[in-house]
Amino acid sequence: MDIAYLGPPGTFTEQAVLAYLAGQPAQLYPHHSIQGTLRAVDQGKVDYAVVPVENSVEGSVGLTLDVMWNLVNLTVQAAIELPIAQALLSFSPEMSRITRVYSHAQALAQCQGWLELNLPLAQQIPSASTSEASQYLAQDYNYAAIASPRAAHLQNIPILQTAIQDYPDNRTRFWIVNRTLPNLVGERLSLAFSPRRRGPGVLMEALSLFAQRGINLTRIESRPSKKLMGEYVFFIDAEGKIPLVQEALAQLSPLTEGLRLLGCYQIRHVQG
C-alpha cells in the first residue's frame, strides 16, 4: 500500500498516517503541499492520500475542501482524529533571544496567545508544514519553530517548551482519501454543493431537506466558488439514517448546479 501525506516526516499528518496504519506495512510518500498530496492519489501514483481537514480551534482547512471539490474522482474513505500538542523547537540557549518563529499558519494560530505572552517581539513566519518549519533553524540559532515533539526527535532539535497550544483539548481531523466510488456505509457523510440560483432562502431551502428528516448536520461551511464574487460552494457533514440521507440528496440535486458526495465513513478517535 502506497500513501501520500503532507510532509516532510515529523508532521502531525504523518502521525495520523501511522495511527491509521496501526502497524500495517505501507510505503509513505511525503509531499510539500495539500494539493500535491491529493493530486498524487488522483493521478494514480499512490493508493491513498492523508490530509488535514478540520481543527478544533481554527476550524476547517479550506485548501483541503477546495481541492476535494475540484478533484471529482476522490472519495473520503475514513477519518482519524488526533490530539495536537505543539512544542517550541530551537537551538537558541535562551527563549528571550528568539527573533523568528516558523510554523504552519494553523499551528501559529493555535499558539497565538502563548506567543503574544512569551515571544511578543518575535516575527511569525508561515511555512508549508510544521515539520518543514524546523528546517529553518540551522540557519540561525535565534530562530524557533512550532512543531511536534516527533519532529524535534527526528531532526535532533532541542525542545524549549512543550504543550504551548492555547487550548489543551486541541485536536485535528484528517481524511484518508482514495479513488474508489463512495458508498453509504459509515457514521459521517460529507457532501458539497453549489446552488443553482442566488437569492433569499437558497441555503435555507437546501438545509430544510435535512431538517425535515431529522438528519443532524454537524458542520456547515461555505467556500468561494472562485468564479464570481458572492458565489459559494457549501460543505456539509451529516449524521443520520442512510435511507433518509438518500431521500434528502435526491431532493437536493435539482436545487444545485453541482453536487458531490465526498464520502461516507467512520471516524477513529485517538486519545492523548
Contacts in CASP RR format, 6 or more apart in sequence:
PFRMAT RR
TARGET T0000
AUTHOR 0000-0000-0000
METHOD contacts of the structure
MODEL  1
MDIAYLGPPGTFTEQAVLAYLAGQPAQLYPHHSIQGTLRAVDQGKVDYAV
VPVENSVEGSVGLTLDVMWNLVNLTVQAAIELPIAQALLSFSPEMSRITR
VYSHAQALAQCQGWLELNLPLAQQIPSASTSEASQYLAQDYNYAAIASPR
AAHLQNIPILQTAIQDYPDNRTRFWIVNRTLPNLVGERLSLAFSPRRRGP
GVLMEALSLFAQRGINLTRIESRPSKKLMGEYVFFIDAEGKIPLVQEALA
QLSPLTEGLRLLGCYQIRHVQG
1 24 0 8 1.000
1 25 0 8 1.000
1 26 0 8 1.000
1 27 0 8 1.000
1 47 0 8 1.000
1 48 0 8 1.000
2 26 0 8 1.000
2 27 0 8 1.000
2 29 0 8 1.000
2 45 0 8 1.000
2 46 0 8 1.000
2 47 0 8 1.000
2 48 0 8 1.000
3 17 0 8 1.000
3 21 0 8 1.000
3 26 0 8 1.000
3 27 0 8 1.000
3 28 0 8 1.000
3 29 0 8 1.000
3 46 0 8 1.000
3 47 0 8 1.000
3 48 0 8 1.000
3 49 0 8 1.000
3 50 0 8 1.000
4 29 0 8 1.000
4 30 0 8 1.000
4 31 0 8 1.000
4 36 0 8 1.000
4 37 0 8 1.000
4 38 0 8 1.000
4 40 0 8 1.000
4 41 0 8 1.000
4 45 0 8 1.000
4 46 0 8 1.000
4 48 0 8 1.000
4 49 0 8 1.000
4 50 0 8 1.000
5 11 0 8 1.000
5 13 0 8 1.000
5 14 0 8 1.000
5 16 0 8 1.000
5 17 0 8 1.000
5 28 0 8 1.000
5 29 0 8 1.000
5 30 0 8 1.000
5 31 0 8 1.000
5 37 0 8 1.000
5 49 0 8 1.000
5 50 0 8 1.000
5 51 0 8 1.000
6 13 0 8 1.000
6 30 0 8 1.000
6 31 0 8 1.000
6 32 0 8 1.000
6 33 0 8 1.000
6 34 0 8 1.000
6 37 0 8 1.000
6 50 0 8 1.000
6 51 0 8 1.000
6 52 0 8 1.000
6 129 0 8 1.000
7 13 0 8 1.000
7 14 0 8 1.000
7 30 0 8 1.000
7 31 0 8 1.000
7 32 0 8 1.000
7 129 0 8 1.000
7 131 0 8 1.000
7 132 0 8 1.000
8 30 0 8 1.000
8 32 0 8 1.000
8 129 0 8 1.000
8 131 0 8 1.000
8 132 0 8 1.000
8 135 0 8 1.000
9 30 0 8 1.000
9 131 0 8 1.000
9 151 0 8 1.000
9 154 0 8 1.000
10 130 0 8 1.000
10 131 0 8 1.000
10 147 0 8 1.000
10 148 0 8 1.000
10 150 0 8 1.000
10 151 0 8 1.000
10 154 0 8 1.000
11 30 0 8 1.000
11 129 0 8 1.000
11 130 0 8 1.000
11 131 0 8 1.000
11 132 0 8 1.000
11 147 0 8 1.000
11 148 0 8 1.000
11 151 0 8 1.000
12 52 0 8 1.000
12 82 0 8 1.000
12 84 0 8 1.000
12 130 0 8 1.000
12 148 0 8 1.000
12 172 0 8 1.000
13 50 0 8 1.000
13 51 0 8 1.000
13 52 0 8 1.000
13 129 0 8 1.000
13 174 0 8 1.000
14 28 0 8 1.000
14 30 0 8 1.000
14 131 0 8 1.000
14 150 0 8 1.000
15 82 0 8 1.000
15 148 0 8 1.000
15 150 0 8 1.000
16 50 0 8 1.000
16 52 0 8 1.000
16 80 0 8 1.000
16 82 0 8 1.000
16 172 0 8 1.000
16 174 0 8 1.000
17 26 0 8 1.000
17 28 0 8 1.000
17 50 0 8 1.000
19 80 0 8 1.000
19 82 0 8 1.000
19 268 0 8 1.000
19 270 0 8 1.000
20 50 0 8 1.000
20 78 0 8 1.000
20 80 0 8 1.000
20 174 0 8 1.000
20 176 0 8 1.000
20 268 0 8 1.000
29 40 0 8 1.000
29 45 0 8 1.000
29 46 0 8 1.000
31 37 0 8 1.000
31 40 0 8 1.000
32 128 0 8 1.000
32 129 0 8 1.000
32 132 0 8 1.000
33 128 0 8 1.000
34 51 0 8 1.000
34 52 0 8 1.000
34 61 0 8 1.000
34 63 0 8 1.000
34 64 0 8 1.000
34 67 0 8 1.000
35 63 0 8 1.000
35 67 0 8 1.000
37 49 0 8 1.000
37 50 0 8 1.000
37 51 0 8 1.000
38 49 0 8 1.000
38 51 0 8 1.000
38 64 0 8 1.000
38 67 0 8 1.000
38 68 0 8 1.000
38 71 0 8 1.000
38 74 0 8 1.000
38 177 0 8 1.000
39 67 0 8 1.000
39 71 0 8 1.000
40 46 0 8 1.000
40 49 0 8 1.000
41 47 0 8 1.000
41 48 0 8 1.000
41 49 0 8 1.000
41 74 0 8 1.000
41 177 0 8 1.000
41 178 0 8 1.000
41 179 0 8 1.000
42 71 0 8 1.000
42 73 0 8 1.000
42 74 0 8 1.000
42 179 0 8 1.000
44 179 0 8 1.000
47 178 0 8 1.000
48 77 0 8 1.000
48 176 0 8 1.000
48 177 0 8 1.000
48 178 0 8 1.000
49 74 0 8 1.000
49 176 0 8 1.000
49 177 0 8 1.000
49 178 0 8 1.000
50 174 0 8 1.000
50 175 0 8 1.000
50 176 0 8 1.000
50 177 0 8 1.000
51 61 0 8 1.000
51 64 0 8 1.000
51 174 0 8 1.000
51 175 0 8 1.000
51 177 0 8 1.000
52 61 0 8 1.000
52 64 0 8 1.000
52 106 0 8 1.000
52 172 0 8 1.000
52 173 0 8 1.000
52 174 0 8 1.000
52 175 0 8 1.000
53 60 0 8 1.000
53 61 0 8 1.000
53 64 0 8 1.000
53 65 0 8 1.000
53 79 0 8 1.000
53 173 0 8 1.000
53 174 0 8 1.000
53 175 0 8 1.000
54 60 0 8 1.000
54 61 0 8 1.000
54 172 0 8 1.000
54 173 0 8 1.000
54 219 0 8 1.000
55 61 0 8 1.000
55 84 0 8 1.000
55 106 0 8 1.000
55 110 0 8 1.000
55 170 0 8 1.000
55 171 0 8 1.000
55 172 0 8 1.000
55 173 0 8 1.000
56 167 0 8 1.000
56 169 0 8 1.000
56 170 0 8 1.000
56 171 0 8 1.000
56 172 0 8 1.000
57 109 0 8 1.000
57 110 0 8 1.000
57 165 0 8 1.000
57 166 0 8 1.000
57 167 0 8 1.000
57 170 0 8 1.000
58 106 0 8 1.000
58 109 0 8 1.000
58 110 0 8 1.000
60 219 0 8 1.000
60 221 0 8 1.000
60 235 0 8 1.000
61 106 0 8 1.000
62 223 0 8 1.000
64 175 0 8 1.000
65 192 0 8 1.000
65 221 0 8 1.000
65 223 0 8 1.000
65 235 0 8 1.000
66 223 0 8 1.000
66 226 0 8 1.000
68 74 0 8 1.000
68 76 0 8 1.000
68 175 0 8 1.000
68 177 0 8 1.000
68 192 0 8 1.000
68 262 0 8 1.000
69 192 0 8 1.000
69 223 0 8 1.000
69 233 0 8 1.000
69 235 0 8 1.000
69 260 0 8 1.000
72 260 0 8 1.000
73 179 0 8 1.000
74 177 0 8 1.000
74 178 0 8 1.000
74 179 0 8 1.000
74 262 0 8 1.000
75 177 0 8 1.000
75 178 0 8 1.000
75 179 0 8 1.000
75 180 0 8 1.000
75 181 0 8 1.000
75 182 0 8 1.000
75 262 0 8 1.000
75 263 0 8 1.000
76 175 0 8 1.000
76 176 0 8 1.000
76 177 0 8 1.000
76 182 0 8 1.000
76 190 0 8 1.000
76 262 0 8 1.000
76 263 0 8 1.000
76 265 0 8 1.000
77 176 0 8 1.000
77 177 0 8 1.000
77 178 0 8 1.000
77 180 0 8 1.000
77 263 0 8 1.000
77 265 0 8 1.000
78 175 0 8 1.000
78 176 0 8 1.000
78 265 0 8 1.000
78 266 0 8 1.000
78 267 0 8 1.000
78 268 0 8 1.000
79 173 0 8 1.000
79 174 0 8 1.000
79 175 0 8 1.000
79 176 0 8 1.000
79 188 0 8 1.000
79 265 0 8 1.000
79 266 0 8 1.000
79 267 0 8 1.000
79 268 0 8 1.000
80 173 0 8 1.000
80 174 0 8 1.000
80 176 0 8 1.000
80 267 0 8 1.000
80 268 0 8 1.000
80 270 0 8 1.000
81 171 0 8 1.000
81 172 0 8 1.000
81 173 0 8 1.000
81 174 0 8 1.000
81 267 0 8 1.000
81 268 0 8 1.000
81 269 0 8 1.000
81 270 0 8 1.000
82 171 0 8 1.000
82 172 0 8 1.000
82 174 0 8 1.000
82 270 0 8 1.000
83 169 0 8 1.000
83 170 0 8 1.000
83 171 0 8 1.000
83 270 0 8 1.000
83 271 0 8 1.000
83 272 0 8 1.000
84 110 0 8 1.000
84 165 0 8 1.000
84 170 0 8 1.000
84 171 0 8 1.000
84 172 0 8 1.000
85 148 0 8 1.000
85 149 0 8 1.000
85 162 0 8 1.000
85 163 0 8 1.000
85 165 0 8 1.000
85 170 0 8 1.000
86 103 0 8 1.000
86 107 0 8 1.000
86 110 0 8 1.000
86 111 0 8 1.000
86 130 0 8 1.000
86 146 0 8 1.000
86 147 0 8 1.000
86 148 0 8 1.000
86 163 0 8 1.000
86 164 0 8 1.000
86 165 0 8 1.000
86 170 0 8 1.000
87 146 0 8 1.000
87 147 0 8 1.000
87 148 0 8 1.000
87 149 0 8 1.000
87 152 0 8 1.000
87 159 0 8 1.000
87 161 0 8 1.000
87 162 0 8 1.000
87 163 0 8 1.000
87 164 0 8 1.000
88 95 0 8 1.000
88 101 0 8 1.000
88 144 0 8 1.000
88 145 0 8 1.000
88 146 0 8 1.000
88 159 0 8 1.000
88 160 0 8 1.000
88 161 0 8 1.000
88 162 0 8 1.000
88 164 0 8 1.000
89 134 0 8 1.000
89 137 0 8 1.000
89 144 0 8 1.000
89 145 0 8 1.000
89 146 0 8 1.000
89 147 0 8 1.000
89 151 0 8 1.000
89 152 0 8 1.000
89 157 0 8 1.000
89 158 0 8 1.000
89 159 0 8 1.000
89 160 0 8 1.000
90 98 0 8 1.000
90 137 0 8 1.000
90 141 0 8 1.000
90 143 0 8 1.000
90 144 0 8 1.000
90 145 0 8 1.000
90 157 0 8 1.000
90 158 0 8 1.000
90 160 0 8 1.000
91 137 0 8 1.000
91 138 0 8 1.000
91 141 0 8 1.000
91 157 0 8 1.000
91 158 0 8 1.000
92 98 0 8 1.000
92 141 0 8 1.000
92 142 0 8 1.000
92 143 0 8 1.000
92 144 0 8 1.000
92 160 0 8 1.000
93 141 0 8 1.000
95 118 0 8 1.000
95 119 0 8 1.000
95 144 0 8 1.000
95 160 0 8 1.000
95 161 0 8 1.000
97 141 0 8 1.000
97 142 0 8 1.000
98 119 0 8 1.000
98 122 0 8 1.000
98 142 0 8 1.000
98 143 0 8 1.000
98 144 0 8 1.000
99 121 0 8 1.000
99 122 0 8 1.000
99 123 0 8 1.000
99 140 0 8 1.000
99 142 0 8 1.000
99 143 0 8 1.000
100 122 0 8 1.000
100 123 0 8 1.000
100 124 0 8 1.000
100 125 0 8 1.000
100 136 0 8 1.000
100 140 0 8 1.000
100 142 0 8 1.000
100 143 0 8 1.000
100 144 0 8 1.000
101 108 0 8 1.000
101 115 0 8 1.000
101 119 0 8 1.000
101 122 0 8 1.000
101 123 0 8 1.000
101 124 0 8 1.000
101 125 0 8 1.000
101 143 0 8 1.000
101 144 0 8 1.000
101 145 0 8 1.000
101 146 0 8 1.000
102 125 0 8 1.000
102 126 0 8 1.000
102 127 0 8 1.000
102 133 0 8 1.000
102 134 0 8 1.000
102 136 0 8 1.000
102 137 0 8 1.000
102 143 0 8 1.000
102 144 0 8 1.000
102 145 0 8 1.000
102 146 0 8 1.000
103 111 0 8 1.000
103 124 0 8 1.000
103 126 0 8 1.000
103 127 0 8 1.000
103 130 0 8 1.000
103 133 0 8 1.000
103 145 0 8 1.000
103 146 0 8 1.000
103 147 0 8 1.000
104 126 0 8 1.000
104 127 0 8 1.000
104 128 0 8 1.000
104 129 0 8 1.000
104 130 0 8 1.000
104 133 0 8 1.000
105 126 0 8 1.000
107 130 0 8 1.000
107 133 0 8 1.000
107 146 0 8 1.000
107 147 0 8 1.000
108 115 0 8 1.000
108 124 0 8 1.000
108 126 0 8 1.000
108 146 0 8 1.000
110 165 0 8 1.000
110 166 0 8 1.000
110 167 0 8 1.000
110 170 0 8 1.000
111 146 0 8 1.000
111 164 0 8 1.000
111 165 0 8 1.000
111 166 0 8 1.000
112 166 0 8 1.000
113 166 0 8 1.000
114 164 0 8 1.000
114 165 0 8 1.000
114 166 0 8 1.000
115 122 0 8 1.000
115 124 0 8 1.000
115 164 0 8 1.000
118 161 0 8 1.000
118 164 0 8 1.000
119 144 0 8 1.000
122 144 0 8 1.000
127 133 0 8 1.000
127 136 0 8 1.000
127 145 0 8 1.000
130 145 0 8 1.000
130 146 0 8 1.000
130 147 0 8 1.000
130 148 0 8 1.000
130 151 0 8 1.000
131 147 0 8 1.000
131 148 0 8 1.000
131 151 0 8 1.000
131 154 0 8 1.000
133 145 0 8 1.000
133 146 0 8 1.000
133 147 0 8 1.000
134 145 0 8 1.000
134 147 0 8 1.000
134 151 0 8 1.000
134 152 0 8 1.000
134 155 0 8 1.000
134 157 0 8 1.000
135 155 0 8 1.000
136 143 0 8 1.000
136 145 0 8 1.000
137 143 0 8 1.000
137 144 0 8 1.000
137 145 0 8 1.000
137 157 0 8 1.000
144 160 0 8 1.000
145 151 0 8 1.000
145 157 0 8 1.000
146 164 0 8 1.000
149 159 0 8 1.000
149 162 0 8 1.000
151 157 0 8 1.000
152 158 0 8 1.000
152 159 0 8 1.000
173 267 0 8 1.000
176 265 0 8 1.000
182 261 0 8 1.000
182 262 0 8 1.000
182 263 0 8 1.000
182 264 0 8 1.000
183 264 0 8 1.000
184 242 0 8 1.000
184 245 0 8 1.000
184 246 0 8 1.000
184 264 0 8 1.000
185 242 0 8 1.000
185 264 0 8 1.000
186 264 0 8 1.000
186 265 0 8 1.000
186 266 0 8 1.000
187 239 0 8 1.000
187 265 0 8 1.000
187 266 0 8 1.000
187 267 0 8 1.000
188 218 0 8 1.000
188 237 0 8 1.000
188 238 0 8 1.000
188 239 0 8 1.000
188 264 0 8 1.000
188 265 0 8 1.000
188 266 0 8 1.000
188 267 0 8 1.000
189 237 0 8 1.000
189 238 0 8 1.000
189 239 0 8 1.000
189 240 0 8 1.000
189 242 0 8 1.000
189 245 0 8 1.000
189 261 0 8 1.000
189 263 0 8 1.000
189 264 0 8 1.000
190 235 0 8 1.000
190 236 0 8 1.000
190 237 0 8 1.000
190 238 0 8 1.000
190 261 0 8 1.000
190 262 0 8 1.000
190 263 0 8 1.000
190 264 0 8 1.000
190 265 0 8 1.000
191 235 0 8 1.000
191 236 0 8 1.000
191 238 0 8 1.000
191 249 0 8 1.000
191 259 0 8 1.000
191 260 0 8 1.000
191 261 0 8 1.000
191 262 0 8 1.000
191 263 0 8 1.000
192 233 0 8 1.000
192 234 0 8 1.000
192 235 0 8 1.000
192 236 0 8 1.000
192 259 0 8 1.000
192 260 0 8 1.000
192 262 0 8 1.000
193 206 0 8 1.000
193 233 0 8 1.000
193 234 0 8 1.000
193 236 0 8 1.000
193 252 0 8 1.000
193 255 0 8 1.000
193 256 0 8 1.000
193 258 0 8 1.000
193 259 0 8 1.000
193 260 0 8 1.000
194 225 0 8 1.000
194 231 0 8 1.000
194 232 0 8 1.000
194 233 0 8 1.000
194 234 0 8 1.000
194 256 0 8 1.000
194 257 0 8 1.000
194 258 0 8 1.000
195 202 0 8 1.000
195 203 0 8 1.000
195 206 0 8 1.000
195 232 0 8 1.000
195 234 0 8 1.000
195 255 0 8 1.000
195 256 0 8 1.000
195 257 0 8 1.000
196 254 0 8 1.000
196 255 0 8 1.000
196 256 0 8 1.000
196 257 0 8 1.000
198 230 0 8 1.000
198 231 0 8 1.000
202 255 0 8 1.000
203 234 0 8 1.000
205 255 0 8 1.000
206 234 0 8 1.000
206 252 0 8 1.000
206 255 0 8 1.000
206 256 0 8 1.000
207 217 0 8 1.000
207 220 0 8 1.000
209 248 0 8 1.000
209 251 0 8 1.000
209 252 0 8 1.000
210 217 0 8 1.000
210 236 0 8 1.000
210 238 0 8 1.000
210 245 0 8 1.000
210 248 0 8 1.000
213 244 0 8 1.000
213 245 0 8 1.000
213 247 0 8 1.000
213 248 0 8 1.000
214 240 0 8 1.000
214 244 0 8 1.000
215 238 0 8 1.000
215 239 0 8 1.000
215 240 0 8 1.000
215 241 0 8 1.000
215 244 0 8 1.000
215 245 0 8 1.000
215 248 0 8 1.000
216 238 0 8 1.000
216 239 0 8 1.000
216 240 0 8 1.000
217 236 0 8 1.000
217 237 0 8 1.000
217 238 0 8 1.000
217 239 0 8 1.000
218 237 0 8 1.000
218 238 0 8 1.000
218 239 0 8 1.000
219 235 0 8 1.000
219 236 0 8 1.000
219 237 0 8 1.000
220 234 0 8 1.000
220 235 0 8 1.000
220 236 0 8 1.000
221 234 0 8 1.000
221 235 0 8 1.000
221 236 0 8 1.000
222 232 0 8 1.000
222 233 0 8 1.000
222 234 0 8 1.000
222 235 0 8 1.000
223 232 0 8 1.000
223 233 0 8 1.000
223 234 0 8 1.000
223 235 0 8 1.000
224 230 0 8 1.000
224 231 0 8 1.000
224 232 0 8 1.000
224 233 0 8 1.000
225 231 0 8 1.000
225 232 0 8 1.000
225 233 0 8 1.000
235 262 0 8 1.000
238 245 0 8 1.000
242 264 0 8 1.000
249 259 0 8 1.000
249 261 0 8 1.000
252 259 0 8 1.000
253 259 0 8 1.000
END
